[in-house]
Amino acid sequence: MTAGRALEAERDAILAALTPVVDGIAATFGPLCEVVLHDYRTPERSVTAVAGSVTGRSVGGAMSEIGMRVLARGDEAADELNYLTRTGGGTLVKSSTMVLRDSTGAVFGALCVNVDVTAVGRVHSLLGALAGLGGDPAELPTTTFGDDIDSVVDALVDAHRLRQRGSWAELGREERVELFRGLDARGVFAVRRAVEQVAARLGISRASAYNYLALARAATGTTSPGGDA
């Protein structure tokens, strides 16, 4: 067996060993907990096991933008623990993302735990109002979770366009490069055919999209990830 095949077999074995752990964690914490096991070698269908239904994921579904961010960081990615986000439907979620590495230290997947803490957030707001503190908790980012990778990419593009406060035609050259730099930093272009999808979303040609991506990477000294080939 070649070294490459041995590593792939090792990664498969790690995922297989963790599959029953997914059910065990979800059963321990009950119906408000969801556990998702990801294989980042296939970003468009990275979910290999899931228990619980906080974000509505299913086996064979795509990674979220959180997974894209891990991909963008490559082997420098670190665990992200106890962070808060909101789903598109407004559910307040407390999450932890723990990266999986093979024996060489390469990141190839993640084990994610999501807990629905919406009720806790409401109690927090109520107690704050009763104590005269007023106001809502700090605005939390909205994360797109879905089995379709295209919807995740589209949501990221739209979010960046909103921050730029203008249509593509209204953006200057630096703003356009910055948009592509931001998307690249979020791991969007690690997904296969993402350049074409972003181009269609922005209403520009595929060649223009590749050009702006090249300019963005030249400014940061990065190179093309394998997933976009």
GROMACS elastic network, one bead per residue, 0.5 to 0.9 nm:
[ bonds ]
;  ai    aj funct       b0    kb
    1     4     6  0.81885   500
    1     5     6  0.62356   500
    1     6     6  0.62962   500
    2     5     6  0.52907   500
    2     6     6  0.61399   500
    2     7     6  0.87122   500
    3     7     6  0.62334   500
    3     8     6  0.87092   500
    4     7     6  0.52376   500
    4     8     6  0.63698   500
    4     9     6  0.87106   500
    5     8     6  0.50312   500
    5     9     6  0.61204   500
    5    10     6  0.85225   500
    6     9     6  0.50754   500
    6    10     6  0.61327   500
    6    11     6  0.86912   500
    7    11     6  0.62042   500
    7    12     6  0.85811   500
    7   102     6  0.73040   500
    7   103     6  0.79904   500
    7   104     6  0.85855   500
    8    11     6  0.51190   500
    8    12     6  0.61850   500
    8    13     6  0.85925   500
    8   102     6  0.89948   500
    9    12     6  0.50355   500
    9    13     6  0.61412   500
    9    14     6  0.87118   500
   10    13     6  0.50410   500
   10    14     6  0.63058   500
   10    15     6  0.87769   500
   10   102     6  0.70211   500
   10   103     6  0.81541   500
   11    14     6  0.51161   500
   11    15     6  0.63386   500
   11    16     6  0.85977   500
   11    39     6  0.88709   500
   11   100     6  0.88779   500
   11   101     6  0.80926   500
   11   102     6  0.61714   500
   11   103     6  0.89374   500
   11   108     6  0.75358   500
   11   109     6  0.88119   500
   12    15     6  0.52328   500
   12    16     6  0.61371   500
   12    17     6  0.86417   500
   12    39     6  0.89696   500
   13    17     6  0.60963   500
   13    18     6  0.86336   500
   14    17     6  0.51315   500
   14    18     6  0.62861   500
   14    19     6  0.87754   500
   14   100     6  0.84471   500
   14   102     6  0.81510   500
   15    18     6  0.51589   500
   15    19     6  0.62274   500
   15    37     6  0.77204   500
   15    38     6  0.83788   500
   15    39     6  0.77028   500
   15    48     6  0.81256   500
   15    49     6  0.89916   500
   15   100     6  0.88672   500
   15   109     6  0.84450   500
   16    19     6  0.53180   500
   16    20     6  0.79413   500
   17    20     6  0.68838   500
   17    21     6  0.76405   500
   18    21     6  0.50200   500
   18    22     6  0.65794   500
   18    37     6  0.78369   500
   18   111     6  0.84440   500
   19    22     6  0.53972   500
   19    23     6  0.72886   500
   19    37     6  0.73024   500
   19    48     6  0.81369   500
   19    49     6  0.61984   500
   19    50     6  0.84412   500
   20    23     6  0.54085   500
   20    24     6  0.63163   500
   20    25     6  0.88665   500
   20    49     6  0.88952   500
   21    25     6  0.61108   500
   21    26     6  0.85379   500
   22    25     6  0.55574   500
   22    26     6  0.63811   500
   22    27     6  0.86704   500
   22    34     6  0.85818   500
   22    35     6  0.55855   500
   22    36     6  0.68047   500
   22    37     6  0.70852   500
   22    49     6  0.70924   500
   22    50     6  0.65977   500
   22    51     6  0.62652   500
   22   111     6  0.82313   500
   22   113     6  0.88856   500
   23    26     6  0.52672   500
   23    27     6  0.60134   500
   23    28     6  0.85566   500
   23    35     6  0.75430   500
   23    49     6  0.87400   500
   23    50     6  0.75961   500
   23    51     6  0.55809   500
   23    52     6  0.83733   500
   24    27     6  0.51927   500
   24    28     6  0.61692   500
   24    29     6  0.88617   500
   24    51     6  0.88299   500
   25    28     6  0.51225   500
   25    29     6  0.64162   500
   25    30     6  0.85632   500
   25    33     6  0.82592   500
   25    34     6  0.84524   500
   25    35     6  0.70719   500
   25    51     6  0.85842   500
   25   113     6  0.84825   500
   26    29     6  0.54240   500
   26    30     6  0.59236   500
   26    31     6  0.74614   500
   26    32     6  0.84894   500
   26    33     6  0.55906   500
   26    34     6  0.58516   500
   26    35     6  0.60045   500
   26    51     6  0.59994   500
   26    52     6  0.62655   500
   26   113     6  0.84427   500
   27    30     6  0.52566   500
   27    31     6  0.77478   500
   27    33     6  0.82412   500
   27    51     6  0.83008   500
   27    52     6  0.84429   500
   28    33     6  0.87722   500
   29    32     6  0.72004   500
   29    33     6  0.58678   500
   29    34     6  0.87854   500
   29   115     6  0.86718   500
   30    33     6  0.57986   500
   30    34     6  0.86358   500
   30    52     6  0.81909   500
   31    34     6  0.76907   500
   31    52     6  0.63415   500
   31    53     6  0.77336   500
   31    54     6  0.84071   500
   31   115     6  0.89733   500
   31   116     6  0.89274   500
   32    52     6  0.74601   500
   32    53     6  0.78414   500
   32    54     6  0.66863   500
   32   114     6  0.83135   500
   32   115     6  0.56291   500
   32   116     6  0.52120   500
   32   117     6  0.78274   500
   33    51     6  0.82162   500
   33    52     6  0.59234   500
   33    53     6  0.74309   500
   33    54     6  0.66045   500
   33   113     6  0.71661   500
   33   114     6  0.57773   500
   33   116     6  0.64921   500
   34    50     6  0.72344   500
   34    51     6  0.55833   500
   34    53     6  0.56235   500
   34    54     6  0.55685   500
   34    55     6  0.76686   500
   34    57     6  0.89954   500
   34   112     6  0.81827   500
   34   113     6  0.58515   500
   34   114     6  0.50495   500
   34   115     6  0.62843   500
   34   116     6  0.83772   500
   35    49     6  0.81881   500
   35    50     6  0.56407   500
   35    51     6  0.53567   500
   35    52     6  0.65002   500
   35    53     6  0.85555   500
   35    54     6  0.89071   500
   35   111     6  0.73174   500
   35   112     6  0.56366   500
   35   114     6  0.62525   500
   35   115     6  0.87089   500
   36    47     6  0.67160   500
   36    48     6  0.77880   500
   36    49     6  0.59243   500
   36    51     6  0.67083   500
   36    52     6  0.85943   500
   36    57     6  0.79753   500
   36    58     6  0.87594   500
   36    59     6  0.88716   500
   36   110     6  0.82098   500
   36   111     6  0.59622   500
   36   112     6  0.50984   500
   36   113     6  0.65109   500
   36   114     6  0.81846   500
   37    46     6  0.80558   500
   37    47     6  0.58096   500
   37    48     6  0.57035   500
   37    49     6  0.51266   500
   37    50     6  0.62964   500
   37   109     6  0.76117   500
   37   110     6  0.60473   500
   37   112     6  0.63575   500
   37   113     6  0.89621   500
   38    41     6  0.88998   500
   38    42     6  0.88937   500
   38    43     6  0.85461   500
   38    45     6  0.86207   500
   38    48     6  0.57484   500
   38    49     6  0.73789   500
   38    62     6  0.88229   500
   38    63     6  0.73847   500
   38    67     6  0.85036   500
   38   100     6  0.89479   500
   38   108     6  0.84998   500
   38   109     6  0.51292   500
   38   110     6  0.51086   500
   38   111     6  0.62983   500
   38   112     6  0.79087   500
   39    42     6  0.62808   500
   39    43     6  0.73464   500
   39    45     6  0.81549   500
   39    47     6  0.64589   500
   39    48     6  0.65226   500
   39   100     6  0.88953   500
   39   108     6  0.62529   500
   39   110     6  0.69001   500
   40    43     6  0.51380   500
   40    44     6  0.86838   500
   40    45     6  0.85173   500
   40    46     6  0.55805   500
   40    47     6  0.86023   500
   40    63     6  0.80688   500
   40    67     6  0.79403   500
   40    71     6  0.75655   500
   40   107     6  0.82558   500
   40   108     6  0.52548   500
   40   110     6  0.76401   500
   41    46     6  0.72558   500
   41   108     6  0.62470   500
   41   109     6  0.74547   500
   41   227     6  0.88515   500
   42    45     6  0.56292   500
   42    46     6  0.52071   500
   42    47     6  0.88530   500
   42    62     6  0.85001   500
   42   191     6  0.88649   500
   42   227     6  0.88232   500
   43    47     6  0.85176   500
   43    61     6  0.89170   500
   43    62     6  0.60897   500
   43    63     6  0.60286   500
   43    67     6  0.83144   500
   43    68     6  0.81230   500
   43    71     6  0.89503   500
   43   149     6  0.79478   500
   43   190     6  0.81779   500
   43   191     6  0.63665   500
   43   192     6  0.82364   500
   43   227     6  0.82728   500
   44    47     6  0.87977   500
   44    60     6  0.81965   500
   44    61     6  0.69805   500
   44    63     6  0.67610   500
   44   147     6  0.83451   500
   44   148     6  0.74038   500
   44   149     6  0.55572   500
   44   150     6  0.85880   500
   44   191     6  0.70939   500
   44   192     6  0.78661   500
   45    48     6  0.78919   500
   45    59     6  0.78554   500
   45    63     6  0.70679   500
   45   147     6  0.75915   500
   45   148     6  0.82983   500
   45   149     6  0.79821   500
   46    59     6  0.81412   500
   46    60     6  0.63534   500
   46    61     6  0.62171   500
   46    62     6  0.52678   500
   46    63     6  0.57348   500
   46   109     6  0.82360   500
   47    50     6  0.71376   500
   47    57     6  0.79327   500
   47    58     6  0.69356   500
   47    59     6  0.50897   500
   47    60     6  0.51838   500
   47    61     6  0.52610   500
   47    62     6  0.62391   500
   47    63     6  0.68435   500
   47   147     6  0.84653   500
   48    58     6  0.84613   500
   48    59     6  0.53263   500
   48    60     6  0.62133   500
   48    61     6  0.81697   500
   49    58     6  0.76493   500
   49    59     6  0.55708   500
   49    60     6  0.83340   500
   50    53     6  0.83268   500
   50    57     6  0.71402   500
   50    58     6  0.62994   500
   50    59     6  0.63466   500
   51    57     6  0.88789   500
   51    58     6  0.86088   500
   52    55     6  0.86444   500
   52    56     6  0.83006   500
   52    57     6  0.86591   500
   53    57     6  0.67152   500
   53    58     6  0.86154   500
   54    57     6  0.79328   500
   54    91     6  0.83073   500
   54    93     6  0.80818   500
   54   114     6  0.68218   500
   54   115     6  0.69729   500
   54   116     6  0.62705   500
   55    87     6  0.71425   500
   55    91     6  0.86071   500
   55    93     6  0.88391   500
   55   114     6  0.79820   500
   55   116     6  0.89513   500
   55   145     6  0.61347   500
   55   146     6  0.75280   500
   56   145     6  0.76515   500
   56   146     6  0.70579   500
   56   147     6  0.82291   500
   57    60     6  0.88044   500
   57    61     6  0.64922   500
   57    62     6  0.84112   500
   57   145     6  0.74377   500
   57   146     6  0.62243   500
   57   147     6  0.60524   500
   58    61     6  0.55659   500
   58    62     6  0.88223   500
   58   146     6  0.87102   500
   58   147     6  0.67612   500
   59    62     6  0.87626   500
   59   147     6  0.84045   500
   60   147     6  0.73235   500
   61   146     6  0.70123   500
   61   148     6  0.63730   500
   61   149     6  0.78389   500
   62   145     6  0.84473   500
   62   146     6  0.65898   500
   62   148     6  0.56121   500
   62   149     6  0.51045   500
   62   150     6  0.88678   500
   62   152     6  0.85116   500
   63    66     6  0.75523   500
   63    67     6  0.54744   500
   63    68     6  0.70458   500
   63   145     6  0.76015   500
   63   146     6  0.75648   500
   63   147     6  0.73900   500
   63   148     6  0.84139   500
   63   149     6  0.68131   500
   63   152     6  0.82321   500
   64    67     6  0.53364   500
   64    68     6  0.65754   500
   64    69     6  0.88425   500
   64   143     6  0.75428   500
   64   144     6  0.62607   500
   64   145     6  0.52308   500
   64   146     6  0.68442   500
   64   147     6  0.85020   500
   64   149     6  0.75657   500
   64   152     6  0.63149   500
   64   153     6  0.89001   500
   65    69     6  0.61669   500
   65    70     6  0.86961   500
   65   143     6  0.69779   500
   65   144     6  0.68105   500
   65   145     6  0.77645   500
   65   152     6  0.64619   500
   65   153     6  0.77650   500
   65   156     6  0.75897   500
   65   186     6  0.71182   500
   65   187     6  0.76620   500
   65   188     6  0.78240   500
   66    69     6  0.50888   500
   66    70     6  0.65119   500
   66    71     6  0.88090   500
   66    97     6  0.83874   500
   66   143     6  0.78784   500
   66   144     6  0.89859   500
   66   186     6  0.81649   500
   66   187     6  0.88719   500
   67    70     6  0.50401   500
   67    71     6  0.62669   500
   67    72     6  0.86494   500
   67    97     6  0.86105   500
   67   109     6  0.86697   500
   67   110     6  0.80414   500
   67   187     6  0.81001   500
   68    72     6  0.61553   500
   68    73     6  0.87510   500
   68   185     6  0.89858   500
   68   186     6  0.60405   500
   68   188     6  0.61725   500
   68   189     6  0.86896   500
   68   190     6  0.72684   500
   68   191     6  0.80631   500
   69    72     6  0.50527   500
   69    73     6  0.64763   500
   69    74     6  0.88239   500
   69    77     6  0.85071   500
   69   185     6  0.71522   500
   69   187     6  0.50144   500
   69   188     6  0.80482   500
   70    73     6  0.52449   500
   70    74     6  0.63929   500
   70    75     6  0.86244   500
   70    76     6  0.85934   500
   70    77     6  0.56052   500
   70    78     6  0.78906   500
   70    99     6  0.81044   500
   70   107     6  0.87031   500
   70   110     6  0.88917   500
   70   186     6  0.82863   500
   70   187     6  0.74023   500
   71    74     6  0.50753   500
   71    75     6  0.83099   500
   71    77     6  0.77133   500
   71   107     6  0.83005   500
   71   108     6  0.86679   500
   71   186     6  0.84103   500
   71   187     6  0.58642   500
   71   188     6  0.89438   500
   71   190     6  0.69417   500
   72    77     6  0.82060   500
   72   184     6  0.73947   500
   72   185     6  0.61341   500
   72   186     6  0.62312   500
   72   188     6  0.79791   500
   72   189     6  0.85134   500
   72   190     6  0.70225   500
   72   225     6  0.82054   500
   73    76     6  0.54489   500
   73    77     6  0.50049   500
   73    78     6  0.85705   500
   73   185     6  0.81307   500
   73   186     6  0.87596   500
   73   187     6  0.78926   500
   74    77     6  0.56936   500
   74   106     6  0.78818   500
   74   107     6  0.65787   500
   74   108     6  0.88363   500
   75    78     6  0.82875   500
   75   101     6  0.84157   500
   75   105     6  0.71122   500
   75   106     6  0.53760   500
   75   107     6  0.52445   500
   75   108     6  0.86748   500
   76   106     6  0.89072   500
   76   107     6  0.83445   500
   77    80     6  0.89774   500
   77    99     6  0.74361   500
   77   107     6  0.75597   500
   78    97     6  0.87869   500
   78    98     6  0.75412   500
   78    99     6  0.66565   500
   79    96     6  0.75864   500
   79    97     6  0.57177   500
   79    99     6  0.57375   500
   79   110     6  0.89241   500
   80    83     6  0.71105   500
   80    95     6  0.82425   500
   80    96     6  0.56449   500
   80    97     6  0.51130   500
   80    98     6  0.65127   500
   80    99     6  0.85196   500
   81    94     6  0.89372   500
   81    95     6  0.66535   500
   81    97     6  0.61333   500
   81    98     6  0.75459   500
   82    94     6  0.59570   500
   82    95     6  0.52803   500
   82    96     6  0.51587   500
   82    97     6  0.84910   500
   83    93     6  0.82677   500
   83    94     6  0.56500   500
   83    95     6  0.54044   500
   83    96     6  0.65502   500
   84    92     6  0.71524   500
   84    93     6  0.56632   500
   84    95     6  0.62888   500
   84   140     6  0.70142   500
   84   141     6  0.81154   500
   85    91     6  0.83865   500
   85    92     6  0.60897   500
   85    93     6  0.53886   500
   85    94     6  0.66164   500
   85    95     6  0.77691   500
   85   140     6  0.55844   500
   85   141     6  0.54379   500
   85   142     6  0.58926   500
   85   143     6  0.64170   500
   86    89     6  0.77342   500
   86    90     6  0.56251   500
   86    91     6  0.53896   500
   86    93     6  0.57472   500
   86    94     6  0.86838   500
   86   140     6  0.65229   500
   86   141     6  0.62280   500
   86   143     6  0.59114   500
   86   144     6  0.85364   500
   87    90     6  0.52495   500
   87    91     6  0.52533   500
   87    92     6  0.68062   500
   87    93     6  0.73246   500
   87   141     6  0.87299   500
   87   142     6  0.56094   500
   87   143     6  0.53305   500
   87   144     6  0.61628   500
   87   145     6  0.68616   500
   88    91     6  0.74955   500
   88   142     6  0.61792   500
   88   143     6  0.66037   500
   88   144     6  0.60293   500
   88   145     6  0.77284   500
   90   118     6  0.84530   500
   90   142     6  0.80822   500
   91   116     6  0.67976   500
   91   117     6  0.77490   500
   91   118     6  0.57511   500
   92   115     6  0.84333   500
   92   116     6  0.59906   500
   92   117     6  0.55046   500
   92   119     6  0.83670   500
   92   120     6  0.87886   500
   92   121     6  0.72483   500
   92   140     6  0.86909   500
   93   114     6  0.62283   500
   93   115     6  0.54818   500
   93   117     6  0.56048   500
   93   118     6  0.69878   500
   94   113     6  0.82218   500
   94   114     6  0.57787   500
   94   115     6  0.51700   500
   94   116     6  0.65615   500
   94   117     6  0.64965   500
   95   112     6  0.71145   500
   95   113     6  0.54891   500
   95   115     6  0.62666   500
   95   116     6  0.88726   500
   96   111     6  0.82650   500
   96   112     6  0.56729   500
   96   113     6  0.52956   500
   96   114     6  0.67481   500
   97   110     6  0.64697   500
   97   111     6  0.59591   500
   97   113     6  0.66253   500
   97   114     6  0.87566   500
   98   109     6  0.86225   500
   98   110     6  0.53894   500
   98   111     6  0.52076   500
   98   112     6  0.62059   500
   98   113     6  0.85899   500
   99   107     6  0.65726   500
   99   108     6  0.77168   500
   99   109     6  0.59143   500
   99   111     6  0.64216   500
   99   112     6  0.85091   500
  100   105     6  0.88232   500
  100   106     6  0.81971   500
  100   107     6  0.56445   500
  100   108     6  0.59581   500
  100   110     6  0.50091   500
  100   111     6  0.71565   500
  101   104     6  0.75037   500
  101   105     6  0.52187   500
  101   106     6  0.51375   500
  101   108     6  0.59284   500
  101   109     6  0.71986   500
  101   110     6  0.85610   500
  102   105     6  0.53859   500
  102   106     6  0.56244   500
  102   107     6  0.68116   500
  102   108     6  0.72720   500
  103   106     6  0.74961   500
  104   107     6  0.89823   500
  107   110     6  0.82371   500
  116   119     6  0.79462   500
  116   120     6  0.87514   500
  117   120     6  0.51272   500
  117   121     6  0.63386   500
  117   122     6  0.88540   500
  118   121     6  0.50962   500
  118   122     6  0.64251   500
  118   123     6  0.88307   500
  119   122     6  0.51279   500
  119   123     6  0.63373   500
  119   124     6  0.86423   500
  120   123     6  0.51320   500
  120   124     6  0.61524   500
  120   125     6  0.87293   500
  121   125     6  0.63090   500
  121   126     6  0.86706   500
  121   137     6  0.80111   500
  122   125     6  0.51451   500
  122   126     6  0.62074   500
  122   127     6  0.86430   500
  123   127     6  0.60488   500
  123   128     6  0.84326   500
  124   127     6  0.52432   500
  124   128     6  0.61061   500
  124   129     6  0.86443   500
  124   136     6  0.87288   500
  124   137     6  0.80772   500
  125   128     6  0.50547   500
  125   129     6  0.62096   500
  125   130     6  0.86772   500
  125   134     6  0.80420   500
  125   135     6  0.76805   500
  125   136     6  0.60364   500
  125   137     6  0.70570   500
  126   129     6  0.51199   500
  126   130     6  0.62035   500
  126   131     6  0.85783   500
  127   130     6  0.50321   500
  127   131     6  0.60626   500
  127   132     6  0.85445   500
  127   133     6  0.85626   500
  128   131     6  0.51122   500
  128   132     6  0.62100   500
  128   133     6  0.50497   500
  128   134     6  0.58907   500
  128   135     6  0.77000   500
  128   136     6  0.82148   500
  129   132     6  0.50404   500
  129   133     6  0.57357   500
  129   134     6  0.50002   500
  129   135     6  0.75558   500
  129   136     6  0.89164   500
  130   133     6  0.75863   500
  130   134     6  0.82891   500
  131   134     6  0.79323   500
  135   138     6  0.87435   500
  136   139     6  0.79835   500
  137   140     6  0.82832   500
  143   152     6  0.87319   500
  143   155     6  0.87382   500
  144   151     6  0.78135   500
  144   152     6  0.57442   500
  144   155     6  0.67911   500
  144   156     6  0.82958   500
  145   148     6  0.86127   500
  145   151     6  0.85973   500
  145   152     6  0.69607   500
  146   149     6  0.70859   500
  146   151     6  0.71490   500
  146   152     6  0.69462   500
  147   151     6  0.84703   500
  147   152     6  0.88162   500
  148   151     6  0.56769   500
  148   152     6  0.69890   500
  149   152     6  0.51560   500
  149   153     6  0.63474   500
  149   154     6  0.86664   500
  149   191     6  0.82913   500
  150   153     6  0.51609   500
  150   154     6  0.60829   500
  150   155     6  0.85809   500
  150   194     6  0.82038   500
  150   197     6  0.77307   500
  151   154     6  0.50571   500
  151   155     6  0.61090   500
  151   156     6  0.86874   500
  152   155     6  0.51935   500
  152   156     6  0.63870   500
  152   157     6  0.88008   500
  152   188     6  0.89121   500
  153   156     6  0.52169   500
  153   157     6  0.63000   500
  153   158     6  0.86923   500
  153   188     6  0.63968   500
  153   191     6  0.87524   500
  153   194     6  0.73808   500
  153   197     6  0.79296   500
  153   198     6  0.76561   500
  154   157     6  0.51575   500
  154   158     6  0.61455   500
  154   159     6  0.85667   500
  154   197     6  0.79507   500
  154   198     6  0.74116   500
  154   201     6  0.71272   500
  155   158     6  0.51529   500
  155   159     6  0.60747   500
  155   160     6  0.86554   500
  156   159     6  0.51041   500
  156   160     6  0.62649   500
  156   161     6  0.86414   500
  156   183     6  0.72680   500
  156   186     6  0.84214   500
  156   188     6  0.79661   500
  157   160     6  0.52651   500
  157   161     6  0.62283   500
  157   162     6  0.87252   500
  157   179     6  0.84436   500
  157   183     6  0.71435   500
  157   188     6  0.89141   500
  157   198     6  0.69720   500
  157   201     6  0.75764   500
  157   202     6  0.82295   500
  158   161     6  0.50364   500
  158   162     6  0.61998   500
  158   163     6  0.87255   500
  158   201     6  0.84357   500
  159   162     6  0.51676   500
  159   163     6  0.64136   500
  159   164     6  0.87733   500
  160   163     6  0.51153   500
  160   164     6  0.62809   500
  160   165     6  0.87594   500
  160   179     6  0.65067   500
  160   182     6  0.75871   500
  160   183     6  0.76276   500
  161   165     6  0.63494   500
  161   166     6  0.66439   500
  161   167     6  0.69771   500
  161   168     6  0.78399   500
  161   179     6  0.75119   500
  162   165     6  0.50201   500
  162   166     6  0.69583   500
  162   167     6  0.86011   500
  163   166     6  0.82500   500
  164   167     6  0.81537   500
  164   171     6  0.77910   500
  164   175     6  0.74147   500
  164   179     6  0.77439   500
  165   170     6  0.89549   500
  165   171     6  0.87033   500
  166   169     6  0.79064   500
  166   170     6  0.56774   500
  166   171     6  0.64389   500
  167   170     6  0.52266   500
  167   171     6  0.65884   500
  167   202     6  0.82980   500
  168   171     6  0.53463   500
  168   172     6  0.85108   500
  168   176     6  0.74051   500
  168   202     6  0.64199   500
  168   203     6  0.79829   500
  168   204     6  0.86110   500
  169   172     6  0.80887   500
  171   174     6  0.80234   500
  171   175     6  0.56706   500
  171   176     6  0.60835   500
  172   175     6  0.51845   500
  172   176     6  0.61985   500
  172   177     6  0.87304   500
  173   176     6  0.51104   500
  173   177     6  0.62713   500
  173   178     6  0.85585   500
  174   177     6  0.50781   500
  174   178     6  0.60035   500
  174   179     6  0.85629   500
  175   179     6  0.61455   500
  175   180     6  0.87815   500
  176   179     6  0.50946   500
  176   180     6  0.65334   500
  176   181     6  0.86328   500
  176   212     6  0.72450   500
  177   180     6  0.52364   500
  177   181     6  0.60849   500
  177   182     6  0.86046   500
  177   212     6  0.56286   500
  177   213     6  0.72061   500
  177   215     6  0.65693   500
  177   216     6  0.53930   500
  178   182     6  0.60229   500
  178   183     6  0.85478   500
  178   216     6  0.68273   500
  179   182     6  0.51774   500
  179   183     6  0.62852   500
  179   184     6  0.86105   500
  179   212     6  0.89917   500
  179   216     6  0.85732   500
  180   183     6  0.50743   500
  180   184     6  0.60099   500
  180   185     6  0.85010   500
  180   209     6  0.83218   500
  180   212     6  0.65300   500
  180   213     6  0.56754   500
  180   215     6  0.86788   500
  180   216     6  0.61679   500
  180   217     6  0.87628   500
  181   184     6  0.51058   500
  181   185     6  0.61318   500
  181   186     6  0.87236   500
  181   212     6  0.86165   500
  181   213     6  0.70583   500
  181   215     6  0.85422   500
  181   217     6  0.69360   500
  181   219     6  0.86169   500
  181   220     6  0.82550   500
  182   185     6  0.50924   500
  182   186     6  0.63975   500
  182   187     6  0.89372   500
  182   216     6  0.87042   500
  183   186     6  0.51418   500
  183   187     6  0.66187   500
  183   188     6  0.56167   500
  183   189     6  0.74027   500
  184   187     6  0.51731   500
  184   188     6  0.55792   500
  184   189     6  0.57423   500
  184   190     6  0.80208   500
  184   213     6  0.78140   500
  184   216     6  0.82085   500
  184   217     6  0.82215   500
  185   188     6  0.76023   500
  185   189     6  0.87877   500
  186   189     6  0.83542   500
  187   190     6  0.54478   500
  187   191     6  0.76367   500
  188   191     6  0.59874   500
  188   194     6  0.66311   500
  188   195     6  0.85106   500
  189   192     6  0.72644   500
  189   193     6  0.80040   500
  189   194     6  0.54538   500
  189   195     6  0.64164   500
  189   224     6  0.82071   500
  189   225     6  0.73166   500
  189   227     6  0.72025   500
  189   228     6  0.58111   500
  190   193     6  0.89697   500
  190   194     6  0.75733   500
  190   224     6  0.82148   500
  190   225     6  0.56207   500
  190   226     6  0.67330   500
  190   228     6  0.53694   500
  190   229     6  0.87924   500
  191   194     6  0.54956   500
  191   195     6  0.85859   500
  191   225     6  0.88753   500
  191   226     6  0.87319   500
  191   227     6  0.51637   500
  191   228     6  0.56114   500
  191   229     6  0.89350   500
  192   195     6  0.80367   500
  192   226     6  0.86498   500
  192   227     6  0.52064   500
  192   229     6  0.66677   500
  193   196     6  0.54658   500
  193   197     6  0.64030   500
  193   198     6  0.88202   500
  193   227     6  0.84576   500
  193   228     6  0.60546   500
  193   229     6  0.77861   500
  194   198     6  0.60041   500
  194   199     6  0.84199   500
  194   228     6  0.67563   500
  195   198     6  0.51940   500
  195   199     6  0.60916   500
  195   200     6  0.86407   500
  195   206     6  0.70049   500
  195   209     6  0.64571   500
  195   210     6  0.68758   500
  195   213     6  0.84910   500
  195   228     6  0.74449   500
  196   199     6  0.50808   500
  196   200     6  0.62525   500
  196   201     6  0.86539   500
  196   205     6  0.82517   500
  196   206     6  0.56568   500
  196   209     6  0.76594   500
  196   210     6  0.87714   500
  197   200     6  0.51579   500
  197   201     6  0.61723   500
  197   202     6  0.86663   500
  197   206     6  0.87750   500
  198   202     6  0.61326   500
  198   203     6  0.84006   500
  198   204     6  0.85589   500
  198   206     6  0.86109   500
  198   209     6  0.75183   500
  199   202     6  0.52126   500
  199   203     6  0.59027   500
  199   204     6  0.50749   500
  199   205     6  0.58968   500
  199   206     6  0.56153   500
  199   207     6  0.86653   500
  199   208     6  0.77893   500
  199   209     6  0.56119   500
  199   210     6  0.87333   500
  200   204     6  0.62745   500
  200   205     6  0.74154   500
  200   206     6  0.78923   500
  201   204     6  0.79282   500
  202   205     6  0.88455   500
  204   207     6  0.83534   500
  204   208     6  0.64820   500
  204   209     6  0.69261   500
  205   208     6  0.51900   500
  205   209     6  0.63676   500
  205   210     6  0.87925   500
  206   209     6  0.51018   500
  206   210     6  0.63028   500
  206   211     6  0.86234   500
  207   210     6  0.51955   500
  207   211     6  0.61627   500
  207   212     6  0.87624   500
  208   212     6  0.62250   500
  208   213     6  0.85266   500
  209   212     6  0.52725   500
  209   213     6  0.61385   500
  209   214     6  0.85836   500
  210   213     6  0.50245   500
  210   214     6  0.60909   500
  210   215     6  0.86367   500
  211   214     6  0.51028   500
  211   215     6  0.62848   500
  211   216     6  0.86584   500
  212   215     6  0.50019   500
  212   216     6  0.61020   500
  212   217     6  0.85941   500
  213   216     6  0.50218   500
  213   217     6  0.61725   500
  213   218     6  0.84927   500
  214   217     6  0.51566   500
  214   218     6  0.59946   500
  214   219     6  0.86289   500
  214   223     6  0.85363   500
  214   224     6  0.85968   500
  215   218     6  0.50507   500
  215   219     6  0.63286   500
  215   220     6  0.88873   500
  216   219     6  0.53213   500
  216   220     6  0.66585   500
  216   221     6  0.86445   500
  216   222     6  0.86258   500
  217   220     6  0.50883   500
  217   221     6  0.56261   500
  217   222     6  0.50099   500
  217   223     6  0.64365   500
  217   224     6  0.80643   500
  218   221     6  0.50290   500
  218   222     6  0.66287   500
  218   223     6  0.81197   500
  219   222     6  0.80682   500
  222   225     6  0.89240   500
  224   227     6  0.84788   500
  224   228     6  0.74208   500
  224   229     6  0.83382   500
  225   228     6  0.62820   500
  225   229     6  0.78081   500
  226   229     6  0.57145   500
